[in-house]
Amino acid sequence: MDSDIWTPGAWPLRGIGPREGLRPAVRWPSRRDPTGLDGPTSWQTRSGAWRRGGPNLWVPASVDGAHGPQRVVEAAAQLPGYGGVTGWGALSWLGGVWFGGIGPGGELTPVPVAVSSGRRMRAREGLVVSQEVVAPRNLMRHDGIRITEPWWSVAYEMRKAASDEAAVVAFAMAAFNDLVSIEELRAYVDSDLVARQGVERVRRTLPHLDENAWSPMEPVLQLAWRQEIGGAVVLMNRPVFNHAGRFVGTPDGIDVEAGVYGMYDGALHLLGEVRHGDVAKEAAYRALGLEGVTMMAGDLADRSGFAHRLREAYARASRRPAADRAWTIRPPEWWLDTTTVNARRALSPYDRDRLLRHRQRAA
């Protein structure tokens, strides 16, 4: 997958037709061709060597139809003369590594496409069709296919999400790869999204959005934390230093005023080396005067246990004198900030590769 990070105005609207410049890792569907040069012959489509990639569209059977980018391309090939792939498909195509089109049960979710009310396109297997009006300024072309701009795409995911929590997660994972900032989403909501279905959810969740979550479960941790401790300002993935400026670690979340940090432990954290590192970090944070709490996978169904542990952490922190704090989140002068979308976009190519390489791990 192309690892370029989207920036405003990076790709002009002109020439929004599909296919030209398509990345090499995928296959554009072909129509039947009696000569067999530009597509399969009728016999080849009946032989099992090719599979359907849409109405009168064919792809070699060896091409994996469950692969996310290939699904996006096959959806784009079915678009009418106007419109684009949207939602998770567009965000994935722009480099959003957390958007794979896989549901919570491991099922493939349909690729959403936006075609506007004036263009007719029937819903088909593997596709969900939005016929809301899409202005030309909200369409772009990238690596050979037409897609909606990132703010449209993430707003679509948020509007169609199963819950407010899922909407917050969708934004956080788009911000993870710097596809959209809170300011860009807010401007889009105020200008183009005024009367669309689901816009109230986007407006409602705007105050809860964060641009520095590193995994889908971190926004869940942040929301549960804020719900339990009203008024808490929970910063995500802020590096912690000692007073000499030495980097100590980066907890998933931290309430600076209270002196409480939080971590989410999934299955990966049960493994030996990872767990060993977690324990060492916990000891280092506590030695500096921070009190911690951990949310585990088992807390997702019933969050009362996490809420109890969180309250205990706040109680412990309240008994620590402020003078005992040997930590700060104020970085030394040489430290490069990567906590916001704009800060990450401003990095040089060298620093981007050095500091953000982990954000392209699925590319």
C-alpha positions in Angstrom: 0.0 0.0 0.0 1.2 3.5 -0.7 2.5 5.0 2.5 2.1 8.6 1.6 0.3 10.7 4.2 -2.6 12.7 3.0 -2.3 16.5 3.3 -4.9 19.1 2.2 -4.7 19.9 -1.5 -2.2 17.1 -2.2 -4.3 15.7 -5.1 -6.3 18.0 -7.3 -9.9 17.2 -8.4 -9.2 17.3 -12.1 -9.0 14.0 -13.8 -11.1 12.1 -11.2 -11.7 9.2 -13.5 -10.6 5.8 -12.2 -7.9 3.3 -13.1 -5.1 5.5 -14.5 -2.1 5.3 -12.2 -3.6 2.3 -10.2 -1.1 0.9 -7.7 0.5 -2.4 -8.8 -0.6 -4.5 -5.9 -4.2 -4.8 -7.1 -6.0 -5.8 -10.3 -8.6 -3.6 -12.0 -11.6 -5.7 -13.2 -11.9 -6.3 -16.9 -14.8 -6.7 -19.3 -15.1 -9.7 -21.6 -13.0 -9.4 -24.7 -13.5 -11.8 -27.6 -9.8 -11.6 -28.4 -8.7 -12.3 -24.9 -6.3 -9.3 -24.9 -8.0 -6.8 -22.7 -10.1 -9.2 -20.7 -11.3 -12.8 -20.6 -13.1 -14.5 -23.4 -16.6 -15.9 -22.8 -15.1 -19.4 -22.5 -12.5 -18.2 -19.9 -15.3 -16.7 -17.7 -17.0 -20.1 -17.7 -13.8 -22.0 -17.1 -13.3 -21.0 -13.4 -10.1 -19.1 -14.3 -11.9 -15.8 -13.7 -14.4 -14.6 -11.1 -16.9 -11.8 -11.1 -15.7 -8.4 -9.9 -19.1 -6.7 -10.5 -21.7 -6.7 -13.3 -19.9 -7.7 -16.5 -16.6 -7.2 -14.7 -14.1 -10.0 -14.2 -11.0 -10.6 -12.2 -8.6 -13.6 -12.4 -9.6 -16.2 -9.8 -6.1 -16.1 -8.4 -6.6 -12.5 -7.2 -7.8 -12.5 -3.5 -11.2 -11.0 -3.4 -11.1 -10.7 0.4 -8.0 -8.5 0.4 -9.1 -5.0 1.5 -7.4 -2.9 -1.3 -8.7 -5.3 -3.9 -12.2 -4.9 -2.6 -11.9 -1.2 -2.8 -10.7 -1.3 -6.4 -13.6 -3.6 -7.4 -16.0 -1.2 -5.7 -14.5 1.7 -7.6 -14.8 -0.2 -10.9 -18.6 -0.4 -10.4 -19.0 3.4 -9.9 -21.1 5.4 -12.4 -19.7 8.5 -14.0 -19.8 10.4 -10.8 -19.1 9.6 -7.2 -16.4 7.7 -5.2 -15.6 5.1 -2.7 -16.1 6.5 0.8 -16.0 5.5 4.5 -13.5 2.8 5.5 -12.7 2.0 1.9 -11.5 5.6 1.1 -9.6 5.9 4.4 -7.9 2.6 3.9 -6.9 3.6 0.3 -5.3 6.8 1.7 -3.2 4.8 4.1 -5.4 4.4 7.1 -3.9 1.2 8.5 -6.8 0.5 11.0 -9.4 0.4 8.2 -9.5 -3.1 6.8 -13.2 -3.6 6.3 -13.3 -6.4 8.9 -16.3 -6.5 11.3 -16.1 -7.4 15.0 -16.8 -11.0 14.3 -14.2 -11.2 11.6 -16.7 -10.8 8.8 -16.1 -8.7 5.7 -18.0 -5.4 5.8 -19.4 -3.9 2.6 -17.4 -1.2 0.8 -19.4 2.0 1.0 -19.7 4.2 -2.2 -21.2 7.6 -2.6 -22.8 8.3 -5.9 -25.1 11.3 -5.3 -28.9 11.4 -5.7 -28.7 12.1 -9.5 -26.8 8.9 -10.3 -28.5 5.5 -10.0 -26.6 2.6 -8.6 -28.1 -0.5 -7.1 -26.8 -2.0 -3.9 -25.0 -5.2 -4.6 -23.3 -7.9 -2.6 -20.2 -6.4 -1.0 -21.3 -2.8 -1.6 -23.4 -0.3 0.3 -24.6 2.7 -1.7 -25.1 6.2 -0.4 -27.0 8.5 -2.7 -26.5 11.7 -0.7 -25.4 14.6 -2.7 -21.6 14.8 -2.9 -20.2 18.1 -4.1 -17.2 18.0 -6.5 -15.0 19.6 -3.9 -15.6 16.5 -1.7 -14.3 14.1 -4.3 -10.6 13.4 -5.2 -8.6 10.9 -7.1 -5.7 8.9 -5.5 -3.7 6.1 -7.0 -6.1 5.6 -9.8 -9.5 5.5 -8.1 -12.2 8.1 -7.2 -12.8 8.5 -3.4 -14.4 11.0 -1.2 -12.2 13.5 0.7 -11.0 12.3 4.2 -13.4 14.5 6.1 -16.4 13.2 4.2 -15.1 9.6 4.6 -14.6 9.8 8.3 -17.8 11.7 8.9 -19.6 8.9 7.0 -18.0 6.3 9.3 -19.0 8.4 12.3 -22.6 8.9 11.1 -23.1 5.3 10.4 -21.3 3.9 13.5 -23.2 1.7 15.9 -22.6 4.1 18.8 -21.0 7.4 19.8 -18.1 5.4 21.2 -17.6 3.7 17.8 -17.8 7.1 16.1 -15.0 8.4 18.3 -12.9 5.4 17.6 -13.4 5.8 13.8 -12.1 9.4 14.0 -9.1 8.5 16.2 -8.0 5.8 13.8 -8.2 8.2 10.8 -6.2 10.8 12.8 -3.6 8.0 13.6 -2.4 8.3 10.0 -3.0 12.1 9.8 -5.8 11.8 7.3 -8.0 14.4 9.0 -7.7 16.7 12.0 -10.4 17.8 14.4 -10.4 21.3 12.9 -10.9 20.0 9.4 -13.8 17.8 10.5 -15.4 20.6 12.4 -15.1 22.9 9.4 -16.7 20.2 7.2 -19.5 19.7 9.7 -20.2 23.5 9.8 -20.2 23.9 6.0 -21.3 20.8 4.2 -22.7 18.4 6.8 -25.4 20.7 8.2 -28.5 18.8 7.5 -27.4 15.2 6.8 -28.6 12.2 8.6 -26.3 11.4 11.6 -24.7 14.9 11.8 -25.9 15.3 15.4 -23.8 12.3 16.4 -20.7 14.0 14.8 -21.4 17.3 16.6 -22.1 15.5 19.8 -18.8 13.6 19.7 -16.6 16.5 18.6 -15.6 17.5 22.2 -14.5 13.9 22.8 -12.2 13.5 19.9 -8.4 13.0 20.3 -5.7 13.1 17.6 -3.1 11.0 19.4 -4.6 7.5 20.1 -2.4 4.7 18.9 -5.0 1.8 18.9 -8.8 1.4 18.6 -9.1 0.6 22.4 -7.4 3.7 23.6 -10.3 6.0 22.8 -12.5 3.5 24.7 -10.2 3.8 27.7 -10.4 7.6 27.4 -14.2 7.8 27.2 -14.7 5.3 30.1 -12.2 7.3 32.2 -14.0 10.7 31.5 -17.4 9.2 32.1 -16.3 7.9 35.6 -14.3 11.0 36.6 -16.3 13.9 35.5 -14.2 16.9 34.3 -11.0 14.8 34.0 -8.7 16.0 31.3 -7.2 12.8 29.9 -4.4 13.3 27.5 -3.5 10.4 25.2 0.1 9.1 24.6 1.9 12.0 26.2 5.6 11.2 26.9 6.6 11.4 30.5 10.0 12.7 31.6 11.9 13.1 34.8 13.0 16.6 35.9 16.4 16.0 34.3 14.6 15.7 30.9 15.1 11.9 30.6 12.3 10.1 28.8 10.6 7.6 31.0 7.7 6.3 29.0 4.4 7.0 27.2 1.3 5.9 29.0 -1.9 5.4 27.0 -3.6 8.2 28.9 -2.7 10.6 31.7 -4.6 13.0 33.9 -1.8 15.5 34.7 -3.7 17.4 37.3 -4.5 14.3 39.3 -1.2 12.5 38.7 -3.0 9.4 37.4 -2.0 7.4 34.2 -3.9 4.6 32.5 -3.1 1.7 30.2 -5.1 -0.6 28.1 -3.9 -4.3 28.2 -5.1 -6.5 25.4 -4.0 -10.0 24.7 -0.6 -8.8 23.4 0.2 -7.5 26.9 -0.1 -11.0 28.4 3.0 -12.2 26.5 6.2 -12.6 28.4 8.4 -9.8 27.0 5.6 -7.3 26.7 4.3 -8.0 30.2 7.8 -7.7 31.6 8.2 -4.3 30.0 4.8 -3.2 31.3 5.8 -4.2 34.9 9.0 -2.3 34.6 7.2 0.8 33.3 4.7 0.6 36.2 7.5 0.6 38.7 9.2 3.6 37.0 6.0 5.6 36.9 5.3 4.9 40.6 8.8 5.8 41.6 8.3 9.2 40.0 5.0 9.8 41.9 2.4 8.7 39.3 -0.4 6.3 40.2 -1.7 4.0 37.5 -4.8 2.0 36.5 -5.2 -0.7 33.8 -8.2 -1.4 31.6 -8.3 -5.0 30.4 -10.1 -6.7 27.6 -12.5 -8.3 30.2 -13.6 -4.8 31.3 -15.3 -4.1 28.0 -18.4 -6.0 28.8 -18.6 -4.9 32.4 -16.7 -1.7 33.2 -17.5 -1.6 36.9 -14.2 -3.3 37.8 -12.2 -0.6 35.8 -14.3 2.1 37.4 -13.4 0.8 40.9 -9.7 0.5 40.1 -9.7 4.0 38.6 -11.3 5.5 41.8 -8.7 3.7 43.9 -5.9 5.2 41.7 -7.3 8.7 42.2 -7.5 8.1 46.0 -3.9 7.0 46.1 -2.8 9.9 44.0 -4.6 12.4 46.2 -2.5 11.2 49.2 0.8 12.0 47.4 2.1 15.5 48.2 2.6 17.6 45.1 6.3 18.1 46.1 6.8 14.4 45.6 6.2 14.6 41.9 9.4 13.9 40.1 7.8 13.8 36.6 6.6 16.2 33.9 5.0 16.0 30.5 6.9 19.1 29.5 9.4 17.8 26.9 13.0 19.0 26.7 13.8 21.6 24.0 15.2 19.0 21.6 12.1 16.8 21.7 9.9 16.8 18.5 6.2 17.0 19.1 4.1 14.3 17.5 0.9 14.6 19.5 -1.3 16.3 16.9 -2.1 15.8 13.3 -0.6 19.2 12.3 2.6 18.5 14.3 3.0 15.2 12.5 2.3 16.7 9.1 5.0 19.3 9.7 7.7 16.7 10.3 10.5 16.4 7.7 10.5 13.2 5.6 13.5 12.0 7.7 11.8 12.6 11.0 8.5 11.2 9.8 10.2 7.9 8.9 12.1 7.9 12.1 9.3 8.8 14.5 6.2 7.5 12.8 7.3 4.3 11.1 5.2 2.2 13.5 2.1 4.0 12.1 2.6 2.4 8.7 3.0 -1.1 10.1 0.0 -2.4 8.1 0.9 -0.6 4.9 
